[in-house]
Amino acid sequence: MKVLQVQNVCYGNILNGVNFDWHQGEILALMGTNGSGKSTLARLLAGLIEPQEGEIRLALDGVVQNWNTVTRWQEIGLVGQHPRRQTIGATVAEELGFGLMNLGMDIQSVRNKARELASSVGLGGKEDQSTASLSGGERQRLVTVAILALKPSFLILDEALTMLDTRSQAKVLELLFRAHAETGQLWITHDLELARHADRLLIIKNGIIQDMGKPSDAFSNSERHSLYAPGEVDAKPISPRQKHLLAKDAGQQGSKDSLNRPVLEWKHTTYESRFWLDKVVYAGEYIGIVGPSGSGKTTLLESAIGLILPIEGQFMVCGEQITKTSLNTVRRKTRLVLQEAGEYLIGRSVYHEIFYGESRRDLRIKTQEKLALLEEFGLSVSLADVAPERLSGGERQKVALAAALRTPPEILLLDEPLLGLDATSRSGIQKIISAWAEITILYVTHDLREVLQDANRIWLVENGNVVLDCSVQSWQEHREKFRAAGVRC
């Protein structure tokens, strides 16, 4: 039996004396706010960085091994927050086979094993598909099963199940539970429901680990439960956006013609990615878009901003057909916040990223109004001059959102905007979005609860098509259909 011993580990001003033992065959859940040091601890455990104080030791049957001689990549696997960074194979089969080849398996055995692994996580038949063409959830499944196949003694999953619908998550969890007798697992997560499956719950706060014991016991504390659990949508008061729409319906604001003005129209459009759409979105609508991983939700948003153009049919923005020569029309009116938005930051500091595009003179002047915007998005003013790559994944996500949303567009496209955010940050971002009553919003998510408070329509996407279009008031009539598609609700 192996035990990973973490003893008084310190790193910068992030970790301040972390202590815990992690036993092979034990599943730990690690929770904490954005920027609390969860990913830093993951990198230390995986050997990507070294502690500045304290030590990490591997004990085998009670005998401490020389840490410098431990083959860490075989002993400790890491699935990071952003699977895009970890895929190196040109195809699904190459990605699955890379590690197996390094273990010395022959080519035919690798091919057979790759097919078996792909099938186990719902990627069967996609072995020859480019990894770049996979959805975020599909890449998460691919990276997880590829590392799990190496049978490490310990496996760290840093928000590695966040992009998965319930069906895909269940498949991955089945593999993890099957492997846990020989592979200790550390699940870094903001998902209370996922944490409940662990043997022990660790909470990191002020750079120190608190061992909370069994998750079920830890979350019996109502204060702690409310800190980590998502809010119940039905219990929330009516939102500013709903008030605005109700007022419009009553004729108190705007004209009926303005309310019914089409802003996005797909007229029998077919795309090369096997995506088909025939829908109209009206001014001021908020549409929640849900569906399983790889169903075409992100493709839908890409079509709405003209990143892909139809090979058949017409796509119209505010009555104008969009072609290669008229893309500026859609780009001026529309803003897209990508899935894994924090991976696309280019500013040399948080402040420069958020206010990118302003003149050099304006960038030099940090006004109180601009600094207040950081706090509005849950970012400390002390982070203004910090390089984005030094932030946690959740903090980068908030920077990306602040940069994209500091000036509201006419049409806003959001692709899983709350990925990697703790409960407090999620609530803050949702309040900002809720306040924008005039903006047309398309919001992609796996969790229907994120949009029920503000959306007026729900689209269910499966196999490259919108298979259900219902009002938010009637969503419960279709609850079983949503659940069958892997949507959390």
C-alpha positions, -999 to 999 in steps of 0.1 A, spaced: 0 0 0 13 34 -10 7 67 9 15 102 -4 25 123 26 22 161 24 41 176 53 41 214 61 42 224 24 45 261 17 45 279 -17 47 316 -21 18 333 -3 -6 307 -16 1 276 6 10 281 42 18 248 58 -4 221 41 -5 187 58 -24 156 49 -19 119 40 -34 105 8 -37 67 7 -37 46 -24 -73 35 -30 -88 66 -13 -109 92 -30 -104 127 -17 -125 157 -27 -108 191 -24 -129 223 -24 -121 260 -19 -127 294 -34 -111 306 -66 -74 315 -60 -72 295 -27 -44 273 -40 -61 241 -52 -44 239 -86 -10 250 -71 -13 220 -47 -21 198 -77 10 209 -96 31 203 -65 17 168 -60 24 160 -97 60 173 -94 55 201 -119 67 226 -93 86 220 -60 76 232 -25 95 262 -12 92 247 23 81 213 36 81 181 16 60 156 -3 70 119 4 59 86 -10 57 57 14 55 21 3 42 -3 31 54 22 56 89 27 41 96 63 28 109 62 -8 135 87 -21 113 113 -38 140 122 -63 140 86 -76 103 82 -79 90 80 -115 64 106 -109 46 104 -143 38 67 -136 30 72 -99 10 104 -101 -14 113 -130 -28 148 -135 -59 158 -155 -59 196 -156 -87 221 -158 -81 227 -195 -80 195 -216 -70 215 -247 -35 219 -231 -31 182 -225 -41 167 -259 -10 160 -280 -22 133 -304 -34 143 -338 -63 119 -335 -83 103 -307 -65 69 -312 -30 86 -311 -39 104 -279 -50 72 -262 -21 52 -276 7 77 -267 11 67 -230 5 30 -237 34 30 -262 56 45 -235 47 16 -213 61 -7 -239 29 -22 -254 31 -35 -289 13 -16 -317 -15 -41 -322 -22 -42 -285 -22 -4 -283 -47 -2 -312 -71 -27 -295 -68 -10 -262 -74 25 -278 -106 12 -293 -117 -2 -260 -109 30 -241 -127 52 -267 -158 31 -264 -157 32 -226 -162 70 -226 -186 74 -255 -160 81 -281 -163 48 -300 -162 53 -338 -142 86 -333 -108 70 -331 -96 86 -364 -112 120 -356 -89 150 -349 -87 159 -313 -90 196 -323 -125 189 -336 -138 175 -303 -160 194 -279 -147 205 -245 -165 177 -228 -152 151 -253 -116 163 -247 -121 160 -210 -133 124 -214 -104 116 -237 -76 130 -215 -91 114 -184 -93 79 -198 -59 82 -215 -42 90 -181 -63 65 -162 -52 37 -187 -16 42 -174 -28 29 -140 -11 55 -118 -10 49 -81 -25 84 -76 -47 105 -99 -55 142 -96 -86 155 -114 -85 193 -114 -120 203 -123 -118 175 -148 -155 166 -149 -169 201 -152 -176 201 -190 -195 168 -189 -232 162 -191 -247 138 -166 -245 108 -189 -208 114 -198 -200 121 -162 -216 88 -151 -194 69 -176 -162 85 -163 -172 80 -127 -179 44 -134 -143 40 -146 -129 60 -117 -148 39 -91 -137 7 -109 -100 19 -107 -100 34 -72 -88 2 -54 -54 6 -71 -56 43 -79 -60 69 -52 -79 99 -65 -80 136 -57 -111 154 -71 -106 192 -71 -141 205 -76 -167 232 -69 -195 206 -74 -210 196 -40 -229 168 -56 -197 153 -70 -178 158 -37 -204 137 -19 -190 106 -37 -156 110 -21 -143 91 10 -130 123 26 -135 160 21 -106 185 23 -113 223 23 -85 247 16 -87 281 32 -60 307 38 -34 284 24 -42 256 50 -60 223 45 -89 215 68 -99 178 69 -137 177 71 -140 139 72 -169 123 54 -185 148 29 -221 139 41 -211 149 76 -193 180 65 -223 193 45 -248 187 73 -236 221 85 -261 245 69 -237 274 66 -211 253 49 -237 238 26 -250 272 15 -214 283 8 -208 255 -17 -242 244 -30 -258 260 -60 -288 282 -52 -323 269 -58 -337 288 -88 -374 285 -77 -366 303 -44 -351 334 -60 -370 366 -64 -380 378 -98 -350 391 -117 -345 425 -133 -346 409 -167 -380 392 -160 -394 425 -147 -383 442 -179 -399 415 -201 -431 416 -181 -433 453 -185 -428 450 -223 -455 424 -225 -478 448 -206 -470 476 -231 -453 497 -205 -419 499 -223 -409 498 -259 -432 488 -288 -445 455 -298 -427 458 -331 -393 463 -313 -400 432 -291 -407 410 -322 -378 423 -343 -357 393 -355 -320 397 -347 -307 362 -356 -323 341 -383 -312 307 -396 -332 298 -427 -328 261 -434 -290 264 -428 -267 234 -431 -231 235 -420 -201 213 -429 -199 202 -393 -232 183 -398 -251 210 -380 -286 221 -392 -307 250 -379 -339 267 -388 -346 291 -360 -354 328 -353 -341 348 -322 -359 380 -314 -345 412 -298 -341 410 -261 -346 372 -259 -326 351 -235 -323 315 -248 -308 288 -227 -291 262 -249 -285 227 -233 -276 193 -246 -250 165 -243 -213 170 -249 -205 170 -286 -242 177 -297 -234 210 -314 -240 237 -288 -207 255 -293 -211 251 -331 -244 269 -328 -227 299 -311 -199 298 -337 -225 301 -364 -242 330 -346 -210 351 -348 -201 340 -383 -170 319 -374 -186 293 -396 -209 300 -426 -236 277 -439 -231 257 -470 -268 257 -476 -296 281 -465 -292 317 -452 -280 332 -419 -294 367 -412 -284 393 -386 -309 421 -381 -323 414 -415 -290 413 -434 -277 381 -449 -242 373 -436 -216 362 -461 -178 364 -461 -180 400 -473 -205 411 -446 -190 395 -415 -183 429 -400 -221 434 -395 -224 404 -371 -190 411 -354 -200 447 -345 -232 436 -329 -222 403 -313 -197 392 -286 -187 356 -279 -174 344 -246 -157 311 -254 -157 279 -234 -124 278 -214 -123 316 -220 -95 320 -196 -72 301 -220 -73 330 -245 -59 359 -226 -33 380 -243 -28 411 -220 4 414 -200 -16 421 -169 -51 417 -156 -58 454 -161 -44 454 -196 -65 423 -205 -97 438 -193 -92 472 -210 -74 459 -240 -80 481 -271 -79 514 -252 -52 540 -260 -18 537 -243 -26 570 -225 -59 557 -211 -43 523 -201 -18 542 -180 -45 558 -159 -61 534 -135 -92 553 -125 -114 542 -95 -142 535 -119 -121 511 -138 -107 494 -107 -143 491 -94 -150 469 -125 -125 443 -113 -143 441 -80 -177 439 -98 -164 406 -114 -151 393 -81 -115 402 -87 -93 419 -61 -79 452 -71 -45 439 -59 -46 416 -90 -46 445 -115 -9 443 -123 -6 405 -121 1 386 -153 -30 364 -162 -9 333 -164 -2 336 -127 -39 334 -118 -59 304 -109 -82 289 -136 -113 305 -120 -96 339 -117 -86 337 -154 -122 329 -162 -134 360 -143 -108 382 -161 -120 369 -195 -156 376 -186 -148 411 -174 -129 418 -206 -157 406 -228 -186 421 -208 -172 455 -196 -193 471 -224 -226 453 -231 -230 443 -268 -263 440 -287 -261 402 -289 -242 382 -263 -231 346 -268 -220 327 -237 -204 292 -238 -203 277 -203 -193 310 -188 -194 297 -152 -169 269 -157 -144 267 -128 -161 294 -107 -169 290 -70 -205 295 -58 -199 331 -48 -183 340 -81 -210 322 -101 -237 342 -83 -220 375 -89 -216 368 -127 -252 357 -130 -264 389 -113 -245 410 -139 -260 391 -168 -294 392 -153 -293 430 -151 -288 434 -189 -325 434 -198 -321 448 -233 -294 424 -246 -302 394 -267 -285 364 -250 -277 328 -261 -263 309 -231 -249 274 -235 -247 252 -204 -251 216 -191 -270 228 -161 -305 241 -167 -305 257 -132 -281 283 -145 -306 299 -169 -341 292 -155 -343 325 -136 -337 347 -166 -343 327 -199 -376 329 -217 -368 300 -240 -349 267 -238 -333 249 -267 -323 213 -264 -296 204 -289 -288 168 -299 -270 154 -329 -264 188 -345 -300 200 -344 -324 218 -320 -348 190 -311 -368 209 -285 -378 246 -283 -399 253 -253 -408 283 -231 -391 285 -197 -425 282 -180 -431 248 -196 -397 232 -191 -409 209 -164 -432 192 -189 -401 181 -208 -380 173 -176 -375 136 -186 -364 145 -221 -338 169 -206 -326 143 -182 -324 116 -209 -300 140 -228 -277 143 -198 -289 178 -188 -287 187 -151 -321 201 -139 
